[in-house]
Amino acid sequence: MSTHTLSALRQLKLPGMAHALQSQLEQVGTYEGLAFTERLALLVEQERLSREQHKQERLIRQARFKLTACVPDIDYQHPRNLKPAQIARLAQSDWINRGQNLLVTGPCGSGKTYLACALGHNACLHGYSVRYYRLSRLLLELTQAKADGSYHKQLKQLAKIQLLIIDDWGLEPLTLAHRNDLMEIMDDRHGQTSTLVLSQLPTDQWYTSIGDNTLADAILDRLMHNAHRLPLKGESMRKVLGQLTEDEHLG
């Protein structure tokens, strides 16, 4: 009977319940004092936890983060205008639920990408869909999509992502086609889903970097409206962390 039940649970795609039932069968003394409803509740809870864990793993895998990062490992020791209270509020993910944006600026090496990946990872743990792109790769994918006829499908998929992370904003000049692509993306996402943008340029230089007054107005109006901002400062963390002390050189 037990073997048949375990097999049936697995066939019904209830592996969490099957695993929990197996534990109950192997640890009779631990569970024999519980009522039937209590033991059933434990099985159901294990299935719920198992599904939640699998969903989180799937979301993290689909996000394609550049770095493995998490909120508890964010470094606050280096002076870069980053406060734990700010991150704690962002980690609650309420801004994503409201479809608000986050703009992170700062010099090269200030930890922008790590911070974004950590917040993205945290969003996955809260059940939000996330996708990381470097801007150049995103625009390249859209250019290829135009060539193979999947452009509109690609735009619809981007619009559904609850947190879209765009790195290296303003690093390379934009063509007219690229500006139009960004306009399509921002228009689809405005007020519906959240976009996290990372740039070495301060936000007051983004208008010029886009290169077209009309499209710059339209893109930035949608991106910056009701957006949270994190302007990072200070010396490159890569440079600081990469410096060896005199003792380390001698050792």
N, C-alpha and C positions, 0 to 999 in steps of 0.2 A: 504494500500500500504506500509506504513512504517513498520507495523508489519511483513508483508510478506518479506520485504527486510532484516530486522534484522534476521529473521529466516533463510533466505537463506544464509546470511553471516556466521552464526554459522554452518550451515550444510556444507558449503564450508571450514570450519575450518579457518575462518578469524575473530577470536574473538576481535582482536585489532580494526579492522575496525567497527565491530558491536558496541563495547563500545564507540568509537568515534562518530559514527552516533547517538547513543542514547543520547549522550551529546549535539550534535547539535540540535536534536529534542526537548530536554528539555530546551535549552537556545536559543530560536529563535532569541531574540534581539541581542545576541552576534554575531551570524553568518549570519544574513539575509543580511548584507551589503557586504558580500564576493561573488565573482564570483563563478560559478560552479566549475571551474578548481581549484580555491584556496581551496574550501571546500573538493574537492576530494583529493587534495594533503595532506590535514590534515588527512584525513582518512587513506591514504596509509602510511604516516609517523607514525601514531599511531600503525598500524599493524607491521611495521618494528621494532619499539621500543619494542613492545610486544614480538615479536619472539626473538629478541636479549636478552631480559631479561629472557625468558624461557630457552634459550640455556645456558646462564650463570648459571642459577640455576641448570640445569641438569649437567653441567660440574662440578660444585662445589660438587654436591651430589655424582657423580661418582668418584670423586677424593678421597673420604674417608679420609679427613685430620684428623690427630690426634688432632689438636688444631684448634679452631676458631681464625683466625688471619688475619690481613690485613696490608698492607704496611704503611698507615698513622699512625698506632698505634705502630710501631716499636720504642723501647726505645733507645735513643742515650745518655742518661744522664750517664749511668754507663760506666766506662772506660773499654771497651772490644775490642778496635781496630776496631770499626765499624763507618763508616762515612756516613752521609746522601747522599753525592754525589755518593758514590759507589752504594747505594741502588737505587738512582734515575736512574742511568744508567741501572741497572739490571731490574728495573721496566718497562723500555721501551720494554722489552721482545725481543729485536733484536737478542740477543744471542740464544734464542729458535728458532727463525726463521732461524738462520744459523746452527742449529744443534750442537751448542757448549755445553760444560758441565760446571758445577759449583761444586767446592769442598769446603765444609765448615767444618773447623776443630776447635776444642776448647775443654776446659775442661767441665766436667759434669755440667750442670746447667747454661751454658753460653748463652743460648737462641738459640741454633742451630735449634731446631725443630720448635720453633715459627717463626724464620726467614724464614725457608724453607716453612712452611705452608702459611706464608704471601705472599711470592713470588709465590707460587703455586696458591693461591687464585687470585692474580693479573693476572697470566697467564690465568686463567679461564675467567676473565673479558675481556681479549683480545681475547677470542675465542679458546684458545689452550686446548687440552685434557691433563689431569694431573692425576696421580695416586700416592698416598703415600703408602709406605711399610716400615716396619721394615725388615731388611735383613733376619732375622730368619724366619719371616712369609712368605716372598717371596720364600725362599728356601723350606719351608715346602709345600707351594702350588705346587711348581714344582715337589716335590717328590710325592705328592698325584696325580698329573697329570700323572706322569709316570705309576702309578699303575692303573689308570682308562683309560689309552689310549688317554688322551687329551693333552699330553705334547707338541706336535708340534703346536697344536691349541693355547695353552697358550703362547708359544713363539711368535707366529705371533701376538697375541693380545698385548703382551708387546712391540713388535717392533713398533707397530703403535702409541703407546702413545707418544704424542709430548713432554711431560716433565714427566719423571719417577723419583720420589723422593725415595731414599734409605737411611733409617736412621739406626743408630747403626752399621755402617760399621766397621769391625775389632773387634767387641765386643766379638765374640765367635770363636773358632777354626773352620776351614773349612775342610770338608771331600773332597776326590777326586771328588765325584759326585757333591758336591757344587761348587767346582772350575770349573768343566766342565759346570755347569749351568750358572755361571757368565760369562764364556767365550762366551757361546752361546748368552747371552743377550747383552754383550758389542759388539760383532761382528755384530749382527743384527742392533744395534743402531748407530754404529760408523759413524759419518759424516751425518747421516740422521735425527736423533732425539736427544733430549737433556736429560742428566741424571744429577740429583742433588744429590750428595753424602754427608752424614753427618757422622762425625767420631770424637771420642775423641782422636784418634791417629793422630799425625802429618803425613803429606803425605809421609815423608821419612821413616816411619815405616810400610807403607802399604805392601811393597814388602815382608817383613819378615812375616807379619800377614797372608798373603795368603798361605804360606807354601810350595809352589812348584815353583822352579825357572823358569821353562819353561812357565807354565801357568801364573805365576805372571807377567812375561815380557809381555805376550800377552794381558792379561787383562788390566794392567796398561798403556800399550802403547795406547790402544784404549780409555781408560777412561781419561787419563791425557793430551793427545795430544790436544793442543789448548783450554785448560780448564781455566776458570776463577777460582781464589782462594780467599777465605775469611778465613784467620786464626784468629779466635777470641781468646781473652786473658782475663785475670782477674779472679776475684773471682766469685763463683757461684751466679747468680742473684737470684736463689731460696733462697739461704742462706741469701743474703743481704736483700731481700724483706721480708723474714720471720722473721727477727730480730725485736723484739719489743723495743721501747725506754723505758727508765726508767719511764716516765710519763704514757706510755701505760700499763706497768706492774702494776703500782700503781692504774691506773684507772680501 
